[in-house]
């Protein structure tokens, strides 16, 4: 699989989020599902949405195999983790934040982000 370091890091973040949501699943199973879903997009030229698509498909598959953690538990664990150590922002999220306030609806008549 030929992916850039940002995409590979995004896949690691996807797996970490899924581990929190599906505590009954083993790390090996989550990694296996994420890898399989990620491989479905090999050779595709547009890579921007691959992490989102992989996470959505992996959630569907893991949701059928295991039970999801209660919403409150995941939020509490994340809040506790945020207090203990700084978290690196997902590179794809950084890119989405930059592009969020650009485009035609935000006054750009010339053709997209600058």
Buried (B, 14 or more C-beta within 10 A) or exposed (E): EEBEEBBEBBBEBBBBBBBBBBBEBEEEBBBBBBBEBBEEBEEEEEBEEBBEBBBEBBBEBBBEEBEBBEEEEBEEEEEEEEEEEEEEEBBBEEBEEEEEEEEEEEEEEEEEEE
